[in-house]
Amino acid sequence: MGSPAPVLSFSPVVLPVPGRPVDLQLRVTAPATGAGLPVILLSHGHGNSNHLSSLNGYGPLANLWAELGFVVIQPTHLSSKTLSHLHADTPEAPLFWRSRAEDMSRILDRLDVIEGTVPQLAGRMDHDSVAVAGHSLGGFTAALLLGARVADPDDVQEANLFEPRIKQGVLLAAPGRGGDILTGAMAELFPVFRSTDFSRMTTPALVVAGDKDDSRHFTEMGPDWHADPYHLAPGPKTLLSLVDAEHGLGGISGYDAAETTDENPERVAALGRLTAAYLRTQFREGDHAWQEAQDALTTGPGALGRVESK
């Protein structure tokens, strides 16, 4: 493997949003060179860390994706611990599940502004090649943008946050189905998950699940719960099951993050390369990167994961 390609990271890009309690702040990470660069909107998870759940987290993925030719845009959602002291008592707190998805649509509305704000980026982004990726609660955000539906717990009306400008997605350790299988304490605290319906999530997506990711605080279903967005959504979908991976998938949320119970830099690097290869092949007809990555990383005795598609 050659030397890493240089990347540029710029933050914050500040987008004023009328009615939002604070401005929308972004980090943009991009290759130092190249044009026609596809875009990944990366939605952070929800947790107690001050910065992993913000534009300052997910460096292991954002930097690698940029190195491999993508512009990565990371918002700080209102659910971030860095903002909780400002609006803890607002009705949508603490998850801000609707606002999180709306953040991504606002970013797409203003891609020209973002591109013009970041030094050395003007004219280099492909505005028609946009993907969304999200980890944990960010995976739920991504699913809503790809077409999944939920009922708003406050008024029982169906929420449709589908974003047609997003052409594909990557769901990383995302929550699974709702309904009676949600028996854990967290399901009582966050009732929006009870109505999750993947049957209209039609946008192509790669679902990534760790085969040791057992979220007992939500369900007794075991790691299979995180594969629901693959099994319960219509195709085209692909499932990547990572061997021995827990909820952190090896440590994607930050370098040396204490919350990571399965720290494994090799797994993180493989995941970054597999997801980038999937997105690249989807965006570029005739590209074989995805098949080549599968052959290298998911076959043989040292396979890091298993892949199935429909």
C-alpha positions in Angstrom: 0.0 0.0 0.0 1.3 3.4 -0.9 1.5 6.6 1.2 -1.8 8.0 2.3 -3.3 10.7 0.0 -3.3 14.1 1.6 -6.7 15.4 2.8 -8.0 18.8 3.9 -10.3 19.3 6.9 -12.1 22.6 7.5 -14.4 23.5 10.3 -16.7 25.0 11.3 -18.7 25.9 8.2 -21.6 27.8 9.8 -25.1 27.7 8.2 -27.7 30.0 9.8 -31.0 28.2 10.0 -34.1 30.2 11.0 -36.0 28.6 13.9 -33.1 26.3 14.8 -31.9 27.0 18.4 -28.3 27.3 17.2 -26.6 27.6 13.8 -25.9 24.4 11.9 -22.1 23.8 12.1 -20.2 21.4 9.8 -16.8 19.9 9.3 -15.8 19.2 5.7 -13.0 16.8 4.9 -11.9 16.3 1.3 -9.0 15.1 -0.8 -6.4 17.8 -1.5 -6.7 17.2 -5.2 -9.2 15.9 -7.7 -12.5 16.9 -9.2 -15.9 15.4 -9.7 -15.8 14.3 -6.1 -18.8 12.4 -4.7 -20.2 13.6 -1.3 -20.9 11.6 1.8 -23.2 13.2 4.5 -22.1 11.6 7.8 -24.5 11.5 10.7 -23.0 11.0 14.1 -24.4 8.8 16.8 -25.8 9.7 20.2 -23.8 9.3 23.4 -22.3 10.9 26.5 -19.0 12.0 24.9 -18.6 15.7 24.4 -17.1 15.5 20.9 -17.5 12.1 19.4 -21.2 13.0 18.7 -20.4 16.1 16.8 -18.5 17.4 13.8 -15.3 16.5 15.7 -16.0 12.8 15.8 -15.6 9.9 13.4 -12.2 10.8 12.2 -11.2 7.2 11.4 -13.9 7.0 8.8 -14.1 10.6 7.6 -10.3 10.8 7.0 -10.2 7.5 5.2 -13.2 8.2 3.0 -11.6 11.6 2.0 -8.3 9.8 1.3 -10.2 7.5 -1.0 -11.8 10.3 -3.0 -14.9 11.5 -1.2 -16.0 14.9 0.3 -17.3 14.1 3.8 -19.7 16.6 5.4 -20.3 16.2 9.1 -22.9 18.2 10.9 -23.2 18.7 14.7 -26.9 17.7 15.3 -28.9 19.2 18.1 -28.6 15.8 19.9 -24.9 16.4 20.5 -23.7 16.5 24.1 -21.9 19.7 23.2 -25.3 21.4 22.7 -27.5 19.8 25.4 -27.1 22.6 27.9 -28.7 25.0 25.4 -32.0 23.2 24.7 -32.4 20.3 27.0 -36.0 21.2 27.7 -37.2 21.6 24.1 -39.9 19.1 23.0 -37.8 17.1 20.6 -34.9 16.5 23.1 -32.8 14.5 23.6 -32.8 12.6 20.3 -34.0 15.4 17.9 -34.8 12.6 15.5 -36.7 14.8 13.0 -34.2 17.7 13.2 -31.3 15.4 12.5 -32.8 14.3 9.1 -33.7 17.9 8.4 -30.1 19.0 9.0 -29.1 16.8 6.0 -31.6 18.3 3.7 -30.5 21.8 4.7 -26.9 20.8 3.8 -28.1 19.7 0.4 -30.0 23.0 -0.1 -26.7 24.9 0.4 -24.0 22.7 -1.1 -23.0 25.7 -3.3 -22.4 27.8 -0.1 -20.4 25.0 1.5 -18.3 24.5 -1.5 -17.5 28.2 -1.8 -16.7 28.5 1.9 -14.1 25.7 2.1 -10.7 26.8 0.8 -9.6 24.9 -2.4 -12.9 23.0 -2.8 -14.8 25.3 -5.2 -15.8 23.4 -8.4 -14.6 20.0 -7.2 -17.7 18.4 -5.8 -20.2 16.3 -7.8 -23.5 17.6 -6.5 -25.5 14.8 -8.2 -23.5 12.0 -6.4 -24.6 12.2 -2.8 -24.7 9.4 -0.2 -25.7 9.4 3.4 -23.9 7.4 6.1 -24.7 7.2 9.8 -23.7 5.2 12.9 -26.2 4.0 15.5 -28.7 6.9 15.9 -27.0 8.3 12.8 -28.0 5.1 11.1 -31.6 5.8 12.1 -31.2 9.3 10.6 -29.8 7.8 7.4 -32.7 5.3 7.2 -35.3 8.0 7.4 -33.6 9.9 4.6 -33.5 6.7 2.5 -37.3 6.2 2.9 -37.9 4.5 6.2 -41.0 5.8 8.1 -41.9 6.3 11.7 -44.9 7.6 13.5 -44.3 10.8 15.4 -44.9 9.9 19.1 -46.3 13.4 19.8 -49.2 13.2 17.3 -49.1 9.7 15.9 -48.8 11.1 12.3 -46.5 9.3 9.9 -43.2 11.2 9.4 -41.9 11.1 5.8 -38.3 12.5 5.7 -37.3 10.8 2.5 -34.6 12.8 0.6 -34.6 12.1 -3.2 -31.3 13.9 -3.7 -29.5 11.2 -1.8 -28.7 8.4 -4.2 -27.5 5.7 -1.7 -26.7 5.1 1.9 -24.5 3.2 4.4 -26.2 2.2 7.7 -23.6 1.4 10.4 -25.0 -0.5 13.5 -28.4 1.1 12.9 -31.4 0.4 15.0 -33.7 -2.4 13.7 -37.5 -2.9 13.7 -40.0 -1.5 16.1 -43.0 -3.3 17.6 -43.2 -5.8 20.4 -39.6 -7.0 20.2 -38.6 -3.8 21.8 -38.6 -4.8 25.4 -35.5 -2.9 26.8 -35.5 0.1 29.0 -34.3 2.4 26.2 -37.3 1.5 24.1 -39.5 3.0 26.8 -37.5 6.2 26.9 -37.5 6.7 23.1 -40.9 5.6 21.8 -40.1 6.8 18.2 -38.2 3.5 17.6 -41.4 1.5 18.3 -42.9 2.5 14.9 -39.9 2.0 12.6 -41.0 0.7 9.2 -38.4 -0.2 6.6 -40.9 -1.4 3.9 -40.5 1.9 1.9 -36.8 2.3 2.3 -36.2 1.9 -1.4 -32.9 3.8 -1.9 -29.9 1.4 -2.5 -28.0 0.9 0.8 -25.2 -1.0 2.4 -26.3 -2.2 5.9 -23.3 -2.9 8.2 -23.9 -5.0 11.4 -21.5 -6.4 13.9 -22.2 -10.1 14.7 -21.5 -9.3 18.4 -23.5 -6.1 18.6 -26.1 -7.2 21.2 -28.3 -4.2 22.1 -30.1 -5.6 25.2 -31.1 -2.1 26.3 -33.5 -2.2 23.3 -34.3 -5.8 22.6 -33.6 -9.4 23.4 -33.4 -10.1 19.6 -29.6 -10.0 19.7 -27.2 -8.8 16.9 -29.7 -9.8 14.2 -31.7 -6.6 15.2 -29.1 -4.5 13.5 -29.5 -6.4 10.2 -33.3 -5.6 10.0 -32.7 -2.6 7.7 -31.4 -5.2 5.2 -33.9 -7.9 5.7 -37.1 -5.8 6.1 -36.4 -3.2 3.3 -36.9 -3.8 -0.4 -33.9 -4.3 -2.6 -31.4 -3.3 -3.8 -29.7 -3.8 -0.5 -26.4 -5.3 0.7 -25.6 -6.6 4.2 -22.0 -6.6 5.5 -21.7 -8.6 8.7 -18.5 -7.9 10.5 -16.9 -10.8 12.4 -16.5 -10.2 16.2 -17.6 -6.6 15.9 -19.6 -4.9 18.6 -21.5 -1.6 18.5 -18.4 0.5 17.8 -17.5 -1.6 14.8 -13.9 -1.5 15.9 -13.8 2.1 16.9 -15.2 4.2 14.1 -16.4 7.1 16.3 -13.0 8.3 17.2 -9.3 7.4 17.6 -8.7 5.6 20.9 -12.3 6.2 22.1 -12.9 4.9 25.6 -16.4 3.9 24.6 -15.2 1.4 22.1 -15.5 -2.1 23.6 -14.0 -3.9 20.5 -11.2 -1.6 19.5 -9.6 -3.0 16.3 -7.9 -0.7 13.9 -7.7 -3.4 11.2 -11.5 -3.8 11.3 -12.0 0.0 11.1 -9.6 0.2 8.1 -11.4 -2.7 6.4 -14.8 -1.2 7.0 -13.7 2.2 5.6 -12.3 0.6 2.5 -15.3 -1.7 2.0 -17.9 1.1 2.4 -15.9 3.4 0.1 -15.7 0.7 -2.5 -19.4 0.1 -2.3 -20.2 3.7 -2.8 -17.7 4.2 -5.5 -19.1 1.3 -7.5 -22.6 2.5 -7.1 -21.7 6.0 -8.3 -19.5 4.8 -11.2 -21.1 2.4 -13.6 -18.6 -0.3 -14.6 -16.3 0.3 -11.6 -15.1 -3.0 -9.9 -13.9 -1.6 -6.6 -16.7 -3.2 -4.6 -16.0 -6.7 -5.9 -12.3 -6.3 -5.5 -12.7 -5.1 -1.9 -15.0 -8.1 -1.1 -12.5 -10.5 -2.6 -9.7 -9.0 -0.5 -11.4 -8.6 2.8 -14.4 -10.9 3.1 -13.0 -14.2 1.7 -10.6 -16.8 2.9 -9.7 -17.9 6.4 -8.9 -14.4 7.7 -12.1 -12.9 6.4 -13.2 -9.8 8.3 -16.8 -10.1 7.3 -19.5 -11.7 5.2 -21.6 -10.1 2.4 -25.0 -10.9 1.0 -27.2 -8.9 -1.4 -30.7 -8.8 -2.7 
